[in-house]
């Protein structure tokens, strides 16, 4: 019985400690270089861009 209890405690401890793991990889960014997906508004005219930005603003800010 004690052996089973030790085994269960050991497995439980292993799972608990595994949940505390944090990746140590470092992400390196270059200043001034955007590496995300391109924004379709960059290709739009100034009027289209202004209208689209107004809609984006209203979606986020007007619900508060």
DOTORMAR-772140 format. One record per residue: x negated, z, y of N, C-alpha, C in turn; chain; residue number from 1. Coordinates in steps of 0.2 Angstrom, whole numbers. Each point is the difference from the previous one (the first is absolute). Example, Ala and Ser with C-alpha at 12.3 -4.5 7.8 and 13.67 -1.06 7.14 Angstrom:
// DOTORMAR-772140
+-------+-------+-------+-------+-------+-------+-------+-------+-------+-----+-----+
!   n.x !   n.z !   n.y !  ca.x !  ca.z !  ca.y !   c.x !   c.z !   c.y ! mol ! seq !
+-------+-------+-------+-------+-------+-------+-------+-------+-------+-----+-----+
!   -66 !    39 !   -28 !     4 !     0 !     6 !    -4 !     0 !     6 !   A !   1 !
!     2 !    -4 !     5 !    -4 !     1 !     6 !     4 !     3 !     5 !   A !   2 !
+-------+-------+-------+-------+-------+-------+-------+-------+-------+-----+-----+
***
This chain:
// DOTORMAR-772140
+-------+-------+-------+-------+-------+-------+-------+-------+-------+-----+-----+
!   n.x !   n.z !   n.y !  ca.x !  ca.z !  ca.y !   c.x !   c.z !   c.y ! mol ! seq !
+-------+-------+-------+-------+-------+-------+-------+-------+-------+-----+-----+
!    -4 !     0 !    -6 !     4 !     0 !     6 !    -4 !     0 !     6 !   A !   1 !
!    -6 !     4 !     0 !    -4 !     0 !     6 !    -4 !    -7 !     1 !   A !   2 !
!    -1 !    -3 !    -5 !    -3 !    -6 !     0 !     4 !    -6 !     4 !   A !   3 !
!     7 !     1 !    -2 !     5 !    -5 !     3 !     0 !     2 !     7 !   A !   4 !
!     1 !     6 !     2 !     0 !     2 !     7 !    -6 !    -2 !     4 !   A !   5 !
!    -6 !     0 !    -3 !    -6 !    -2 !     4 !     0 !    -8 !     1 !   A !   6 !
!     3 !    -3 !    -5 !     0 !    -7 !     0 !     5 !    -2 !     5 !   A !   7 !
!     6 !     3 !     0 !     5 !    -2 !     5 !    -3 !     2 !     7 !   A !   8 !
!    -3 !     5 !     1 !    -3 !     2 !     7 !    -5 !    -4 !     2 !   A !   9 !
!    -4 !    -3 !    -5 !    -6 !    -4 !     2 !     3 !    -7 !     2 !   A !  10 !
!     5 !    -3 !    -4 !     3 !    -6 !     2 !     3 !     1 !     7 !   A !  11 !
!     4 !     5 !     1 !     4 !     1 !     6 !    -5 !     0 !     6 !   A !  12 !
!    -6 !     4 !    -1 !    -5 !     1 !     5 !    -3 !    -7 !     2 !   A !  13 !
!    -1 !    -4 !    -5 !    -3 !    -7 !     1 !     5 !    -4 !     4 !   A !  14 !
!     6 !     0 !    -1 !     5 !    -4 !     4 !     0 !     3 !     7 !   A !  15 !
!     0 !     6 !     1 !     1 !     3 !     6 !    -7 !    -2 !     4 !   A !  16 !
!    -5 !     0 !    -3 !    -6 !    -2 !     4 !    -1 !    -7 !     1 !   A !  17 !
!     3 !    -4 !    -4 !     0 !    -7 !     1 !     4 !    -2 !     6 !   A !  18 !
!     5 !     4 !     1 !     5 !    -2 !     6 !    -4 !     2 !     7 !   A !  19 !
!    -5 !     3 !     0 !    -4 !     2 !     6 !    -5 !    -5 !     1 !   A !  20 !
!    -1 !    -5 !    -4 !    -5 !    -5 !     1 !     1 !    -5 !     6 !   A !  21 !
!    -5 !    -1 !     4 !     1 !    -4 !     6 !    -6 !    -5 !     0 !   A !  22 !
!     2 !    -6 !     1 !    -4 !    -6 !     0 !    -5 !     1 !     5 !   A !  23 !
!    -7 !    -2 !    -1 !    -5 !     1 !     5 !    -2 !    -7 !     2 !   A !  24 !
!     4 !    -5 !    -1 !    -3 !    -7 !     3 !     1 !     0 !     7 !   A !  25 !
!    -4 !    -3 !     3 !    -1 !    -1 !     8 !     3 !    -7 !     2 !   A !  26 !
!     4 !     0 !     4 !     2 !    -7 !     3 !    -3 !    -1 !     6 !   A !  27 !
!    -4 !    -6 !     1 !    -4 !    -1 !     5 !     4 !    -6 !     5 !   A !  28 !
!     1 !     2 !     6 !     3 !    -5 !     4 !    -5 !    -3 !     5 !   A !  29 !
!     1 !    -6 !     3 !    -4 !    -3 !     5 !     4 !     1 !     6 !   A !  30 !
!    -3 !     2 !     6 !     4 !     1 !     6 !     2 !    -7 !     3 !   A !  31 !
!     6 !     0 !     2 !     2 !    -7 !     3 !     2 !    -5 !    -5 !   A !  32 !
!     0 !     2 !    -6 !     2 !    -5 !    -5 !     6 !     2 !    -4 !   A !  33 !
!     6 !    -3 !     1 !     6 !     2 !    -4 !     1 !    -4 !    -6 !   A !  34 !
!     0 !     4 !    -6 !     0 !    -3 !    -6 !     7 !     1 !    -4 !   A !  35 !
!     5 !     1 !     4 !     7 !     1 !    -3 !     3 !    -7 !     0 !   A !  36 !
!     7 !     0 !    -2 !     3 !    -7 !     0 !     1 !    -2 !     7 !   A !  37 !
!     1 !    -7 !     1 !     1 !    -2 !     7 !     7 !     0 !     2 !   A !  38 !
!     1 !     2 !     6 !     6 !     0 !     3 !     3 !    -6 !     2 !   A !  39 !
!     6 !    -2 !    -2 !     3 !    -7 !     1 !     1 !     0 !     8 !   A !  40 !
!     1 !     5 !     4 !     1 !     0 !     7 !    -6 !    -3 !     4 !   A !  41 !
!    -6 !     0 !    -3 !    -6 !    -3 !     3 !     1 !    -7 !     1 !   A !  42 !
!     4 !    -3 !    -4 !     1 !    -8 !     0 !     5 !    -2 !     5 !   A !  43 !
!     5 !     5 !     2 !     6 !    -1 !     3 !    -2 !    -1 !     8 !   A !  44 !
!     4 !    -3 !     4 !    -1 !     0 !     7 !     1 !     6 !     3 !   A !  45 !
!    -1 !     1 !     6 !     0 !     6 !     4 !     8 !     3 !     0 !   A !  46 !
!     4 !    -5 !     1 !     7 !     3 !     1 !     3 !     2 !    -7 !   A !  47 !
!    -2 !    -4 !    -5 !     2 !     2 !    -7 !    -3 !     7 !    -2 !   A !  48 !
!    -6 !     1 !     2 !    -4 !     6 !    -2 !     3 !     6 !     4 !   A !  49 !
!     2 !    -1 !     6 !     3 !     5 !     4 !     7 !     2 !    -3 !   A !  50 !
!     4 !    -5 !    -2 !     6 !     2 !    -3 !    -1 !     3 !    -7 !   A !  51 !
!    -4 !    -2 !    -4 !    -1 !     3 !    -6 !    -3 !     7 !     1 !   A !  52 !
!    -4 !     2 !     4 !    -3 !     6 !     2 !     6 !     5 !     2 !   A !  53 !
!     4 !    -3 !     4 !     6 !     4 !     2 !     4 !     2 !    -5 !   A !  54 !
!     1 !    -4 !    -5 !     4 !     1 !    -6 !    -3 !     6 !    -4 !   A !  55 !
!    -7 !    -1 !    -1 !    -3 !     5 !    -4 !     0 !     7 !     3 !   A !  56 !
!    -1 !     0 !     7 !     1 !     6 !     3 !     7 !     3 !     0 !   A !  57 !
!     5 !    -4 !     0 !     7 !     3 !     0 !     1 !     3 !    -8 !   A !  58 !
!    -3 !    -4 !    -5 !     1 !     3 !    -6 !    -3 !     7 !    -2 !   A !  59 !
!    -5 !     1 !     4 !    -4 !     6 !    -1 !     2 !     6 !     4 !   A !  60 !
!     1 !    -2 !     7 !     1 !     5 !     5 !     7 !     2 !     2 !   A !  61 !
!     4 !    -5 !    -1 !     7 !     2 !     2 !     4 !     4 !    -5 !   A !  62 !
!    -2 !     1 !    -6 !     3 !     4 !    -5 !    -1 !     8 !     2 !   A !  63 !
!    -3 !     2 !     5 !    -2 !     7 !     1 !     4 !     2 !     5 !   A !  64 !
+-------+-------+-------+-------+-------+-------+-------+-------+-------+-----+-----+
***
